[in-house]
Every structure is written in structure tokens, then in C-alpha cells.
């Protein structure tokens, strides 16, 4: 999720941003779900119940608090 925050605030002209929003055309093996890194991060955001996460990314302090929250639960 930390990397997602970095990518979301990048300028549209950055190569990483272009790759992040690129949709591959390839096929997957039979039985393999069509999931991507972005799908997995989206599930994490849903588990944390973060409304309007794209706006929250813009406030770096609040986003960092959100990213650190799961780490604190693991340490406890």
C-alpha cells in the first residue's frame, strides 16, 4: 500500500505511472484467477475500510498512518 501511495501521486508522464495503469492482453492458464497487484491492494483497502482512498493518498501524513496501521496489528 505504501507503493500505491507513491504511484498515485506521481505525474502522469512518469513511466511507472503508465505501467501501473496498463492492462495486459495476455491469457492465463485455465483455473488461474485473473488478479493483479492492483486487485490485491484493492482488497487490502477494502479490508481496512478506507473510504475515498485516492483523496487520502494526497495527504501524505494520513496515508502513512493508514499504511502503518496493519503493521502495528502484526507487532501486537
PDB file of N, CA, C and O in Angstrom:
ATOM      1  N   UNK A   1       0.819  -1.185   0.000  1.00  0.00           N
ATOM      2  CA  UNK A   1       0.000   0.000   0.000  1.00  0.00           C
ATOM      3  C   UNK A   1       0.864   1.250   0.000  1.00  0.00           C
ATOM      4  O   UNK A   1       0.467   2.293  -0.520  1.00  0.00           O
ATOM      5  N   UNK A   2       2.046   1.136   0.586  1.00  0.00           N
ATOM      6  CA  UNK A   2       2.962   2.275   0.559  1.00  0.00           C
ATOM      7  C   UNK A   2       3.341   2.631  -0.863  1.00  0.00           C
ATOM      8  O   UNK A   2       3.379   3.805  -1.229  1.00  0.00           O
ATOM      9  N   UNK A   3       3.624   1.612  -1.667  1.00  0.00           N
ATOM     10  CA  UNK A   3       3.996   1.846  -3.066  1.00  0.00           C
ATOM     11  C   UNK A   3       2.818   2.429  -3.836  1.00  0.00           C
ATOM     12  O   UNK A   3       3.009   3.294  -4.691  1.00  0.00           O
ATOM     13  N   UNK A   4       1.616   1.974  -3.548  1.00  0.00           N
ATOM     14  CA  UNK A   4       0.423   2.517  -4.204  1.00  0.00           C
ATOM     15  C   UNK A   4       0.320   4.016  -3.971  1.00  0.00           C
ATOM     16  O   UNK A   4      -0.015   4.767  -4.887  1.00  0.00           O
ATOM     17  N   UNK A   5       0.606   4.454  -2.755  1.00  0.00           N
ATOM     18  CA  UNK A   5       0.576   5.885  -2.454  1.00  0.00           C
ATOM     19  C   UNK A   5       1.563   6.660  -3.299  1.00  0.00           C
ATOM     20  O   UNK A   5       1.247   7.740  -3.798  1.00  0.00           O
ATOM     21  N   UNK A   6       2.769   6.109  -3.464  1.00  0.00           N
ATOM     22  CA  UNK A   6       3.785   6.776  -4.285  1.00  0.00           C
ATOM     23  C   UNK A   6       3.332   6.876  -5.742  1.00  0.00           C
ATOM     24  O   UNK A   6       3.464   7.924  -6.374  1.00  0.00           O
ATOM     25  N   UNK A   7       2.800   5.774  -6.263  1.00  0.00           N
ATOM     26  CA  UNK A   7       2.398   5.743  -7.671  1.00  0.00           C
ATOM     27  C   UNK A   7       1.226   6.686  -7.929  1.00  0.00           C
ATOM     28  O   UNK A   7       1.197   7.371  -8.951  1.00  0.00           O
ATOM     29  N   UNK A   8       0.270   6.727  -7.020  1.00  0.00           N
ATOM     30  CA  UNK A   8      -0.916   7.564  -7.221  1.00  0.00           C
ATOM     31  C   UNK A   8      -0.581   9.049  -7.290  1.00  0.00           C
ATOM     32  O   UNK A   8      -1.244   9.787  -8.019  1.00  0.00           O
ATOM     33  N   UNK A   9       0.435   9.510  -6.550  1.00  0.00           N
ATOM     34  CA  UNK A   9       0.738  10.938  -6.570  1.00  0.00           C
ATOM     35  C   UNK A   9       1.774  11.305  -7.629  1.00  0.00           C
ATOM     36  O   UNK A   9       2.131  12.475  -7.765  1.00  0.00           O
ATOM     37  N   UNK A  10       2.262  10.311  -8.383  1.00  0.00           N
ATOM     38  CA  UNK A  10       3.217  10.598  -9.467  1.00  0.00           C
ATOM     39  C   UNK A  10       2.530  11.341 -10.604  1.00  0.00           C
ATOM     40  O   UNK A  10       1.314  11.260 -10.781  1.00  0.00           O
ATOM     41  N   UNK A  11       3.334  12.061 -11.362  1.00  0.00           N
ATOM     42  CA  UNK A  11       2.819  12.728 -12.555  1.00  0.00           C
ATOM     43  C   UNK A  11       2.472  11.676 -13.607  1.00  0.00           C
ATOM     44  O   UNK A  11       3.088  10.612 -13.667  1.00  0.00           O
ATOM     45  N   UNK A  12       1.486  11.990 -14.424  1.00  0.00           N
ATOM     46  CA  UNK A  12       1.020  11.053 -15.454  1.00  0.00           C
ATOM     47  C   UNK A  12       2.104  10.718 -16.481  1.00  0.00           C
ATOM     48  O   UNK A  12       2.020   9.690 -17.153  1.00  0.00           O
ATOM     49  N   UNK A  13       3.109  11.565 -16.607  1.00  0.00           N
ATOM     50  CA  UNK A  13       4.152  11.349 -17.612  1.00  0.00           C
ATOM     51  C   UNK A  13       5.221  10.355 -17.158  1.00  0.00           C
ATOM     52  O   UNK A  13       6.054   9.952 -17.970  1.00  0.00           O
ATOM     53  N   UNK A  14       5.222   9.951 -15.897  1.00  0.00           N
ATOM     54  CA  UNK A  14       6.222   9.014 -15.384  1.00  0.00           C
ATOM     55  C   UNK A  14       5.956   7.611 -15.914  1.00  0.00           C
ATOM     56  O   UNK A  14       4.803   7.193 -16.011  1.00  0.00           O
ATOM     57  N   UNK A  15       7.010   6.886 -16.257  1.00  0.00           N
ATOM     58  CA  UNK A  15       6.883   5.545 -16.819  1.00  0.00           C
ATOM     59  C   UNK A  15       6.185   4.598 -15.843  1.00  0.00           C
ATOM     60  O   UNK A  15       5.345   3.797 -16.254  1.00  0.00           O
ATOM     61  N   UNK A  16       6.519   4.680 -14.569  1.00  0.00           N
ATOM     62  CA  UNK A  16       5.903   3.809 -13.568  1.00  0.00           C
ATOM     63  C   UNK A  16       4.389   4.003 -13.543  1.00  0.00           C
ATOM     64  O   UNK A  16       3.639   3.034 -13.434  1.00  0.00           O
ATOM     65  N   UNK A  17       3.949   5.232 -13.643  1.00  0.00           N
ATOM     66  CA  UNK A  17       2.517   5.525 -13.640  1.00  0.00           C
ATOM     67  C   UNK A  17       1.846   4.912 -14.876  1.00  0.00           C
ATOM     68  O   UNK A  17       0.741   4.376 -14.786  1.00  0.00           O
ATOM     69  N   UNK A  18       2.512   4.993 -16.016  1.00  0.00           N
ATOM     70  CA  UNK A  18       1.968   4.408 -17.253  1.00  0.00           C
ATOM     71  C   UNK A  18       1.872   2.886 -17.131  1.00  0.00           C
ATOM     72  O   UNK A  18       0.876   2.295 -17.549  1.00  0.00           O
ATOM     73  N   UNK A  19       2.875   2.262 -16.575  1.00  0.00           N
ATOM     74  CA  UNK A  19       2.875   0.803 -16.415  1.00  0.00           C
ATOM     75  C   UNK A  19       1.809   0.392 -15.414  1.00  0.00           C
ATOM     76  O   UNK A  19       1.154  -0.636 -15.590  1.00  0.00           O
ATOM     77  N   UNK A  20       1.631   1.172 -14.380  1.00  0.00           N
ATOM     78  CA  UNK A  20       0.640   0.878 -13.342  1.00  0.00           C
ATOM     79  C   UNK A  20      -0.771   0.820 -13.927  1.00  0.00           C
ATOM     80  O   UNK A  20      -1.568  -0.026 -13.521  1.00  0.00           O
ATOM     81  N   UNK A  21      -1.084   1.684 -14.851  1.00  0.00           N
ATOM     82  CA  UNK A  21      -2.435   1.724 -15.408  1.00  0.00           C
ATOM     83  C   UNK A  21      -2.587   0.898 -16.684  1.00  0.00           C
ATOM     84  O   UNK A  21      -3.670   0.862 -17.269  1.00  0.00           O
ATOM     85  N   UNK A  22      -1.515   0.233 -17.123  1.00  0.00           N
ATOM     86  CA  UNK A  22      -1.534  -0.586 -18.334  1.00  0.00           C
ATOM     87  C   UNK A  22      -2.308  -1.876 -18.096  1.00  0.00           C
ATOM     88  O   UNK A  22      -2.180  -2.484 -17.033  1.00  0.00           O
ATOM     89  N   UNK A  23      -3.102  -2.297 -19.063  1.00  0.00           N
ATOM     90  CA  UNK A  23      -3.867  -3.547 -18.972  1.00  0.00           C
ATOM     91  C   UNK A  23      -3.252  -4.572 -19.927  1.00  0.00           C
ATOM     92  O   UNK A  23      -3.286  -4.371 -21.141  1.00  0.00           O
ATOM     93  N   UNK A  24      -2.684  -5.678 -19.398  1.00  0.00           N
ATOM     94  CA  UNK A  24      -2.095  -6.699 -20.275  1.00  0.00           C
ATOM     95  C   UNK A  24      -3.165  -7.417 -21.087  1.00  0.00           C
ATOM     96  O   UNK A  24      -4.316  -7.520 -20.662  1.00  0.00           O
ATOM     97  N   UNK A  25      -2.780  -7.907 -22.247  1.00  0.00           N
ATOM     98  CA  UNK A  25      -3.712  -8.569 -23.151  1.00  0.00           C
ATOM     99  C   UNK A  25      -3.557 -10.095 -23.087  1.00  0.00           C
ATOM    100  O   UNK A  25      -4.358 -10.822 -23.674  1.00  0.00           O
ATOM    101  N   UNK A  26      -2.551 -10.570 -22.391  1.00  0.00           N
ATOM    102  CA  UNK A  26      -2.246 -11.995 -22.358  1.00  0.00           C
ATOM    103  C   UNK A  26      -3.331 -12.811 -21.656  1.00  0.00           C
ATOM    104  O   UNK A  26      -4.179 -12.274 -20.943  1.00  0.00           O
ATOM    105  N   UNK A  27      -3.275 -14.134 -21.883  1.00  0.00           N
ATOM    106  CA  UNK A  27      -4.218 -15.056 -21.258  1.00  0.00           C
ATOM    107  C   UNK A  27      -3.520 -15.769 -20.111  1.00  0.00           C
ATOM    108  O   UNK A  27      -2.295 -15.883 -20.090  1.00  0.00           O
ATOM    109  N   UNK A  28      -4.300 -16.242 -19.173  1.00  0.00           N
ATOM    110  CA  UNK A  28      -3.775 -17.001 -18.032  1.00  0.00           C
ATOM    111  C   UNK A  28      -4.118 -18.475 -18.224  1.00  0.00           C
ATOM    112  O   UNK A  28      -4.982 -18.827 -19.027  1.00  0.00           O
ATOM    113  N   UNK A  29      -3.435 -19.318 -17.481  1.00  0.00           N
ATOM    114  CA  UNK A  29      -3.718 -20.745 -17.533  1.00  0.00           C
ATOM    115  C   UNK A  29      -5.126 -21.021 -17.021  1.00  0.00           C
ATOM    116  O   UNK A  29      -5.678 -20.238 -16.247  1.00  0.00           O
ATOM    117  N   UNK A  30      -5.698 -22.127 -17.454  1.00  0.00           N
ATOM    118  CA  UNK A  30      -7.044 -22.495 -17.027  1.00  0.00           C
ATOM    119  C   UNK A  30      -7.054 -22.687 -15.512  1.00  0.00           C
ATOM    120  O   UNK A  30      -6.170 -23.337 -14.955  1.00  0.00           O
ATOM    121  N   UNK A  31      -8.040 -22.129 -14.868  1.00  0.00           N
ATOM    122  CA  UNK A  31      -8.187 -22.261 -13.431  1.00  0.00           C
ATOM    123  C   UNK A  31      -7.465 -21.190 -12.626  1.00  0.00           C
ATOM    124  O   UNK A  31      -7.693 -21.063 -11.423  1.00  0.00           O
ATOM    125  N   UNK A  32      -6.619 -20.437 -13.258  1.00  0.00           N
ATOM    126  CA  UNK A  32      -5.898 -19.376 -12.537  1.00  0.00           C
ATOM    127  C   UNK A  32      -6.734 -18.105 -12.550  1.00  0.00           C
ATOM    128  O   UNK A  32      -7.161 -17.664 -13.618  1.00  0.00           O
ATOM    129  N   UNK A  33      -6.977 -17.510 -11.392  1.00  0.00           N
ATOM    130  CA  UNK A  33      -7.798 -16.292 -11.376  1.00  0.00           C
ATOM    131  C   UNK A  33      -7.074 -15.117 -12.023  1.00  0.00           C
ATOM    132  O   UNK A  33      -5.851 -15.003 -11.942  1.00  0.00           O
ATOM    133  N   UNK A  34      -7.832 -14.262 -12.654  1.00  0.00           N
ATOM    134  CA  UNK A  34      -7.267 -13.086 -13.312  1.00  0.00           C
ATOM    135  C   UNK A  34      -7.152 -11.950 -12.304  1.00  0.00           C
ATOM    136  O   UNK A  34      -7.946 -11.010 -12.316  1.00  0.00           O
ATOM    137  N   UNK A  35      -6.155 -12.048 -11.433  1.00  0.00           N
ATOM    138  CA  UNK A  35      -5.934 -10.999 -10.451  1.00  0.00           C
ATOM    139  C   UNK A  35      -4.598 -10.334 -10.722  1.00  0.00           C
ATOM    140  O   UNK A  35      -3.697 -10.928 -11.315  1.00  0.00           O
ATOM    141  N   UNK A  36      -4.489  -9.116 -10.285  1.00  0.00           N
ATOM    142  CA  UNK A  36      -3.247  -8.367 -10.460  1.00  0.00           C
ATOM    143  C   UNK A  36      -2.848  -7.762  -9.123  1.00  0.00           C
ATOM    144  O   UNK A  36      -3.578  -7.869  -8.138  1.00  0.00           O
ATOM    145  N   UNK A  37      -1.699  -7.136  -9.098  1.00  0.00           N
ATOM    146  CA  UNK A  37      -1.232  -6.463  -7.893  1.00  0.00           C
ATOM    147  C   UNK A  37      -2.250  -5.416  -7.458  1.00  0.00           C
ATOM    148  O   UNK A  37      -2.536  -5.256  -6.271  1.00  0.00           O
ATOM    149  N   UNK A  38      -2.782  -4.720  -8.433  1.00  0.00           N
ATOM    150  CA  UNK A  38      -3.760  -3.669  -8.140  1.00  0.00           C
ATOM    151  C   UNK A  38      -5.016  -4.260  -7.494  1.00  0.00           C
ATOM    152  O   UNK A  38      -5.594  -3.650  -6.595  1.00  0.00           O
ATOM    153  N   UNK A  39      -5.440  -5.444  -7.948  1.00  0.00           N
ATOM    154  CA  UNK A  39      -6.589  -6.115  -7.346  1.00  0.00           C
ATOM    155  C   UNK A  39      -6.312  -6.481  -5.891  1.00  0.00           C
ATOM    156  O   UNK A  39      -7.164  -6.283  -5.025  1.00  0.00           O
ATOM    157  N   UNK A  40      -5.125  -7.013  -5.625  1.00  0.00           N
ATOM    158  CA  UNK A  40      -4.753  -7.398  -4.263  1.00  0.00           C
ATOM    159  C   UNK A  40      -4.709  -6.186  -3.333  1.00  0.00           C
ATOM    160  O   UNK A  40      -5.180  -6.256  -2.198  1.00  0.00           O
ATOM    161  N   UNK A  41      -4.153  -5.093  -3.803  1.00  0.00           N
ATOM    162  CA  UNK A  41      -4.091  -3.879  -2.973  1.00  0.00           C
ATOM    163  C   UNK A  41      -5.509  -3.351  -2.748  1.00  0.00           C
ATOM    164  O   UNK A  41      -5.822  -2.858  -1.664  1.00  0.00           O
ATOM    165  N   UNK A  42      -6.358  -3.450  -3.758  1.00  0.00           N
ATOM    166  CA  UNK A  42      -7.751  -3.022  -3.610  1.00  0.00           C
ATOM    167  C   UNK A  42      -8.464  -3.820  -2.525  1.00  0.00           C
ATOM    168  O   UNK A  42      -9.257  -3.266  -1.764  1.00  0.00           O
ATOM    169  N   UNK A  43      -8.186  -5.121  -2.452  1.00  0.00           N
ATOM    170  CA  UNK A  43      -8.775  -5.955  -1.400  1.00  0.00           C
ATOM    171  C   UNK A  43      -8.274  -5.516  -0.025  1.00  0.00           C
ATOM    172  O   UNK A  43      -9.041  -5.474   0.937  1.00  0.00           O
ATOM    173  N   UNK A  44      -6.990  -5.192   0.061  1.00  0.00           N
ATOM    174  CA  UNK A  44      -6.435  -4.713   1.333  1.00  0.00           C
ATOM    175  C   UNK A  44      -7.116  -3.415   1.766  1.00  0.00           C
ATOM    176  O   UNK A  44      -7.420  -3.232   2.945  1.00  0.00           O
ATOM    177  N   UNK A  45      -7.349  -2.531   0.824  1.00  0.00           N
ATOM    178  CA  UNK A  45      -8.009  -1.255   1.126  1.00  0.00           C
ATOM    179  C   UNK A  45      -9.437  -1.505   1.607  1.00  0.00           C
ATOM    180  O   UNK A  45      -9.919  -0.833   2.518  1.00  0.00           O
ATOM    181  N   UNK A  46     -10.112  -2.478   0.987  1.00  0.00           N
ATOM    182  CA  UNK A  46     -11.472  -2.812   1.416  1.00  0.00           C
ATOM    183  C   UNK A  46     -11.470  -3.406   2.823  1.00  0.00           C
ATOM    184  O   UNK A  46     -12.351  -3.100   3.627  1.00  0.00           O
ATOM    185  N   UNK A  47     -10.477  -4.261   3.127  1.00  0.00           N
ATOM    186  CA  UNK A  47     -10.385  -4.856   4.465  1.00  0.00           C
ATOM    187  C   UNK A  47     -10.172  -3.787   5.527  1.00  0.00           C
ATOM    188  O   UNK A  47     -10.693  -3.893   6.637  1.00  0.00           O
ATOM    189  N   UNK A  48      -9.406  -2.761   5.184  1.00  0.00           N
ATOM    190  CA  UNK A  48      -9.156  -1.672   6.126  1.00  0.00           C
ATOM    191  C   UNK A  48     -10.298  -0.669   6.180  1.00  0.00           C
ATOM    192  O   UNK A  48     -10.284   0.255   6.994  1.00  0.00           O
ATOM    193  N   UNK A  49     -11.299  -0.854   5.298  1.00  0.00           N
ATOM    194  CA  UNK A  49     -12.485   0.015   5.242  1.00  0.00           C
ATOM    195  C   UNK A  49     -12.093   1.476   5.076  1.00  0.00           C
ATOM    196  O   UNK A  49     -12.444   2.326   5.895  1.00  0.00           O
ATOM    197  N   UNK A  50     -11.360   1.752   4.003  1.00  0.00           N
ATOM    198  CA  UNK A  50     -10.888   3.106   3.726  1.00  0.00           C
ATOM    199  C   UNK A  50     -11.785   3.741   2.665  1.00  0.00           C
ATOM    200  O   UNK A  50     -11.706   3.370   1.494  1.00  0.00           O
ATOM    201  N   UNK A  51     -12.626   4.682   3.052  1.00  0.00           N
ATOM    202  CA  UNK A  51     -13.442   5.356   2.049  1.00  0.00           C
ATOM    203  C   UNK A  51     -12.622   6.413   1.314  1.00  0.00           C
ATOM    204  O   UNK A  51     -11.801   7.106   1.915  1.00  0.00           O
ATOM    205  N   UNK A  52     -12.851   6.523   0.032  1.00  0.00           N
ATOM    206  CA  UNK A  52     -12.213   7.558  -0.797  1.00  0.00           C
ATOM    207  C   UNK A  52     -10.688   7.579  -0.625  1.00  0.00           C
ATOM    208  O   UNK A  52     -10.110   8.616  -0.298  1.00  0.00           O
ATOM    209  N   UNK A  53     -10.049   6.436  -0.847  1.00  0.00           N
ATOM    210  CA  UNK A  53      -8.607   6.299  -0.616  1.00  0.00           C
ATOM    211  C   UNK A  53      -7.786   7.159  -1.562  1.00  0.00           C
ATOM    212  O   UNK A  53      -6.691   7.583  -1.192  1.00  0.00           O
ATOM    213  N   UNK A  54      -8.264   7.429  -2.756  1.00  0.00           N
ATOM    214  CA  UNK A  54      -7.492   8.253  -3.695  1.00  0.00           C
ATOM    215  C   UNK A  54      -7.324   9.678  -3.171  1.00  0.00           C
ATOM    216  O   UNK A  54      -6.279  10.294  -3.378  1.00  0.00           O
ATOM    217  N   UNK A  55      -8.323  10.192  -2.510  1.00  0.00           N
ATOM    218  CA  UNK A  55      -8.200  11.525  -1.907  1.00  0.00           C
ATOM    219  C   UNK A  55      -7.280  11.466  -0.692  1.00  0.00           C
ATOM    220  O   UNK A  55      -6.540  12.413  -0.426  1.00  0.00           O
ATOM    221  N   UNK A  56      -7.323  10.368   0.037  1.00  0.00           N
ATOM    222  CA  UNK A  56      -6.497  10.229   1.227  1.00  0.00           C
ATOM    223  C   UNK A  56      -5.010  10.133   0.881  1.00  0.00           C
ATOM    224  O   UNK A  56      -4.161  10.556   1.665  1.00  0.00           O
ATOM    225  N   UNK A  57      -4.698   9.582  -0.285  1.00  0.00           N
ATOM    226  CA  UNK A  57      -3.304   9.481  -0.737  1.00  0.00           C
ATOM    227  C   UNK A  57      -2.675  10.870  -0.846  1.00  0.00           C
ATOM    228  O   UNK A  57      -1.480  11.033  -0.597  1.00  0.00           O
ATOM    229  N   UNK A  58      -3.460  11.849  -1.210  1.00  0.00           N
ATOM    230  CA  UNK A  58      -2.941  13.197  -1.403  1.00  0.00           C
ATOM    231  C   UNK A  58      -2.428  13.825  -0.108  1.00  0.00           C
ATOM    232  O   UNK A  58      -1.565  14.702  -0.147  1.00  0.00           O
ATOM    233  N   UNK A  59      -2.951  13.385   1.036  1.00  0.00           N
ATOM    234  CA  UNK A  59      -2.466  13.849   2.338  1.00  0.00           C
ATOM    235  C   UNK A  59      -1.477  12.802   2.851  1.00  0.00           C
ATOM    236  O   UNK A  59      -1.874  11.783   3.417  1.00  0.00           O
ATOM    237  N   UNK A  60      -0.217  13.058   2.649  1.00  0.00           N
ATOM    238  CA  UNK A  60       0.826  12.077   2.923  1.00  0.00           C
ATOM    239  C   UNK A  60       0.811  11.576   4.372  1.00  0.00           C
ATOM    240  O   UNK A  60       1.009  10.386   4.615  1.00  0.00           O
ATOM    241  N   UNK A  61       0.583  12.460   5.316  1.00  0.00           N
ATOM    242  CA  UNK A  61       0.579  12.065   6.730  1.00  0.00           C
ATOM    243  C   UNK A  61      -0.543  11.070   7.019  1.00  0.00           C
ATOM    244  O   UNK A  61      -0.318  10.035   7.647  1.00  0.00           O
ATOM    245  N   UNK A  62      -1.736  11.388   6.563  1.00  0.00           N
ATOM    246  CA  UNK A  62      -2.879  10.482   6.780  1.00  0.00           C
ATOM    247  C   UNK A  62      -2.676   9.153   6.060  1.00  0.00           C
ATOM    248  O   UNK A  62      -3.052   8.105   6.585  1.00  0.00           O
ATOM    249  N   UNK A  63      -2.085   9.182   4.862  1.00  0.00           N
ATOM    250  CA  UNK A  63      -1.859   7.947   4.122  1.00  0.00           C
ATOM    251  C   UNK A  63      -0.836   7.077   4.853  1.00  0.00           C
ATOM    252  O   UNK A  63      -1.008   5.862   4.950  1.00  0.00           O
ATOM    253  N   UNK A  64       0.224   7.695   5.363  1.00  0.00           N
ATOM    254  CA  UNK A  64       1.228   6.932   6.100  1.00  0.00           C
ATOM    255  C   UNK A  64       0.638   6.298   7.352  1.00  0.00           C
ATOM    256  O   UNK A  64       1.001   5.175   7.702  1.00  0.00           O
ATOM    257  N   UNK A  65      -0.259   6.995   8.029  1.00  0.00           N
ATOM    258  CA  UNK A  65      -0.939   6.418   9.192  1.00  0.00           C
ATOM    259  C   UNK A  65      -1.730   5.184   8.784  1.00  0.00           C
ATOM    260  O   UNK A  65      -1.734   4.178   9.494  1.00  0.00           O
ATOM    261  N   UNK A  66      -2.395   5.264   7.646  1.00  0.00           N
ATOM    262  CA  UNK A  66      -3.174   4.142   7.143  1.00  0.00           C
ATOM    263  C   UNK A  66      -2.273   2.956   6.793  1.00  0.00           C
ATOM    264  O   UNK A  66      -2.605   1.811   7.100  1.00  0.00           O
ATOM    265  N   UNK A  67      -1.150   3.227   6.160  1.00  0.00           N
ATOM    266  CA  UNK A  67      -0.226   2.163   5.754  1.00  0.00           C
ATOM    267  C   UNK A  67       0.389   1.495   6.985  1.00  0.00           C
ATOM    268  O   UNK A  67       0.609   0.284   6.981  1.00  0.00           O
ATOM    269  N   UNK A  68       0.664   2.259   8.022  1.00  0.00           N
ATOM    270  CA  UNK A  68       1.299   1.727   9.227  1.00  0.00           C
ATOM    271  C   UNK A  68       0.326   0.941  10.114  1.00  0.00           C
ATOM    272  O   UNK A  68       0.759   0.114  10.916  1.00  0.00           O
ATOM    273  N   UNK A  69      -0.964   1.186   9.981  1.00  0.00           N
ATOM    274  CA  UNK A  69      -1.956   0.537  10.844  1.00  0.00           C
ATOM    275  C   UNK A  69      -1.855  -0.989  10.837  1.00  0.00           C
ATOM    276  O   UNK A  69      -1.821  -1.575  11.919  1.00  0.00           O
ATOM    277  N   UNK A  70      -1.805  -1.670   9.691  1.00  0.00           N
ATOM    278  CA  UNK A  70      -1.689  -3.135   9.701  1.00  0.00           C
ATOM    279  C   UNK A  70      -0.369  -3.614  10.325  1.00  0.00           C
ATOM    280  O   UNK A  70      -0.329  -4.675  10.948  1.00  0.00           O
ATOM    281  N   UNK A  71       0.681  -2.855  10.161  1.00  0.00           N
ATOM    282  CA  UNK A  71       1.970  -3.244  10.738  1.00  0.00           C
ATOM    283  C   UNK A  71       1.903  -3.261  12.254  1.00  0.00           C
ATOM    284  O   UNK A  71       2.513  -4.117  12.894  1.00  0.00           O
ATOM    285  N   UNK A  72       1.159  -2.313  12.841  1.00  0.00           N
ATOM    286  CA  UNK A  72       1.017  -2.244  14.286  1.00  0.00           C
ATOM    287  C   UNK A  72       0.212  -3.438  14.819  1.00  0.00           C
ATOM    288  O   UNK A  72       0.479  -3.938  15.911  1.00  0.00           O
ATOM    289  N   UNK A  73      -0.762  -3.880  14.044  1.00  0.00           N
ATOM    290  CA  UNK A  73      -1.582  -5.034  14.470  1.00  0.00           C
ATOM    291  C   UNK A  73      -0.740  -6.307  14.488  1.00  0.00           C
ATOM    292  O   UNK A  73      -0.929  -7.161  15.355  1.00  0.00           O
ATOM    293  N   UNK A  74       0.178  -6.440  13.550  1.00  0.00           N
ATOM    294  CA  UNK A  74       1.030  -7.631  13.477  1.00  0.00           C
ATOM    295  C   UNK A  74       2.007  -7.663  14.653  1.00  0.00           C
ATOM    296  O   UNK A  74       2.262  -8.729  15.213  1.00  0.00           O
ATOM    297  N   UNK A  75       2.552  -6.511  15.029  1.00  0.00           N
ATOM    298  CA  UNK A  75       3.517  -6.437  16.119  1.00  0.00           C
ATOM    299  C   UNK A  75       2.892  -6.728  17.467  1.00  0.00           C
ATOM    300  O   UNK A  75       3.575  -7.206  18.373  1.00  0.00           O
ATOM    301  N   UNK A  76       1.603  -6.447  17.619  1.00  0.00           N
ATOM    302  CA  UNK A  76       0.932  -6.609  18.919  1.00  0.00           C
ATOM    303  C   UNK A  76       0.763  -8.055  19.300  1.00  0.00           C
ATOM    304  O   UNK A  76       0.218  -8.354  20.363  1.00  0.00           O
TER     305      UNK A  76
END
